[in-house]
């Protein structure tokens, strides 16, 4: 079994290009926030405007789940559609600059060369 010595390098800025899977993970995570927002708005509006009012609790579950799923699916589909443009853009500028807490794992041998 091959073992590789990995070393972490910490930085606050880095240039990178995400893979499609990483791009999807970030897009779906961001869509989760939008899904929560949509559910809150739909339930707030529906509770005060739905007729007959006594039926709203039974409808609210379906509306909440449906709107949350639609928002998550739209985020995933939108990211798949926009990924080729993102990849093209990153290739043109040789990666996207990001900032934050960044730790990259690299092989020790690639640093020493």
C-alpha positions as CSV (number, residue, x, y, z in Angstrom):
1,X,0.0,0.0,0.0
2,X,1.4,3.4,-1.0
3,X,1.5,6.0,1.7
4,X,1.8,9.6,0.9
5,X,3.1,12.2,3.3
6,X,0.6,15.1,3.3
7,X,1.3,18.5,4.7
8,X,-1.2,21.2,5.2
9,X,-0.5,24.7,4.1
10,X,-2.6,27.5,5.6
11,X,-3.4,30.7,3.9
12,X,-6.1,33.4,3.8
13,X,-6.1,33.8,0.0
14,X,-5.9,31.2,-2.7
15,X,-6.6,30.8,-6.4
16,X,-8.6,27.8,-7.4
17,X,-11.2,26.2,-9.7
18,X,-13.9,24.0,-8.2
19,X,-14.8,20.7,-9.7
20,X,-18.4,20.2,-10.7
21,X,-19.1,18.2,-7.6
22,X,-17.7,20.9,-5.3
23,X,-19.5,23.5,-7.3
24,X,-22.8,21.6,-6.8
25,X,-22.2,21.1,-3.1
26,X,-21.8,24.9,-2.6
27,X,-24.8,25.7,-4.8
28,X,-27.0,23.2,-3.0
29,X,-25.9,24.5,0.4
30,X,-26.6,28.1,-0.6
31,X,-30.0,27.0,-2.0
32,X,-30.8,25.5,1.4
33,X,-30.8,29.0,2.8
34,X,-33.2,30.1,0.1
35,X,-35.4,27.1,0.7
36,X,-35.8,28.1,4.4
37,X,-36.6,31.6,3.4
38,X,-39.2,30.5,0.8
39,X,-40.9,28.2,3.4
40,X,-41.0,31.0,6.0
41,X,-42.6,33.4,3.4
42,X,-45.1,30.9,2.1
43,X,-46.2,29.9,5.6
44,X,-46.5,33.4,6.8
45,X,-48.5,34.5,3.7
46,X,-50.5,31.3,3.6
47,X,-51.5,31.3,7.2
48,X,-53.1,34.7,6.9
49,X,-54.6,34.4,3.3
50,X,-55.6,30.8,2.8
51,X,-59.3,30.0,2.7
52,X,-60.7,28.1,4.5
53,X,-58.2,28.8,7.3
54,X,-58.8,25.6,9.1
55,X,-57.4,23.6,6.1
56,X,-54.1,25.5,6.1
57,X,-52.3,23.2,8.6
58,X,-52.8,20.2,6.3
59,X,-51.8,22.1,3.2
60,X,-48.8,23.8,4.9
61,X,-46.8,20.6,5.1
62,X,-47.1,19.8,1.4
63,X,-46.5,23.4,0.4
64,X,-43.4,23.7,2.7
65,X,-41.9,20.4,1.5
66,X,-42.7,21.1,-2.2
67,X,-41.3,24.6,-2.2
68,X,-38.2,23.6,-0.3
69,X,-37.5,20.7,-2.8
70,X,-38.2,22.9,-5.8
71,X,-35.8,25.5,-4.5
72,X,-33.1,22.9,-3.9
73,X,-33.6,21.3,-7.3
74,X,-33.5,24.7,-9.0
75,X,-30.2,25.4,-7.3
76,X,-28.7,22.1,-8.4
77,X,-30.0,22.4,-12.0
78,X,-28.9,26.1,-12.2
79,X,-25.4,25.1,-11.0
80,X,-25.1,22.3,-13.6
81,X,-26.2,24.7,-16.3
82,X,-23.8,27.5,-15.2
83,X,-20.8,25.3,-14.5
84,X,-19.4,25.4,-18.1
85,X,-19.4,29.2,-17.9
86,X,-17.7,29.1,-14.5
87,X,-15.1,26.7,-15.8
88,X,-14.5,28.8,-18.9
89,X,-14.1,31.9,-16.8
90,X,-11.7,30.2,-14.4
91,X,-9.6,28.9,-17.3
92,X,-9.4,32.4,-18.7
93,X,-8.2,34.0,-15.4
94,X,-6.2,30.9,-14.2
95,X,-8.5,30.3,-11.3
96,X,-10.8,32.3,-9.1
97,X,-9.3,34.2,-6.1
98,X,-11.0,33.3,-2.9
99,X,-10.3,34.5,0.7
100,X,-11.0,33.0,4.1
101,X,-9.6,30.2,6.2
102,X,-7.9,27.9,3.7
103,X,-5.9,24.7,4.3
104,X,-4.5,22.9,1.3
105,X,-3.1,19.4,1.5
106,X,0.0,18.8,-0.6
107,X,2.5,16.1,-0.9
108,X,5.8,16.9,0.9
109,X,7.8,15.8,-2.2
110,X,6.1,18.4,-4.4
111,X,7.1,21.2,-2.0
112,X,10.7,20.1,-1.9
113,X,11.2,20.1,-5.6
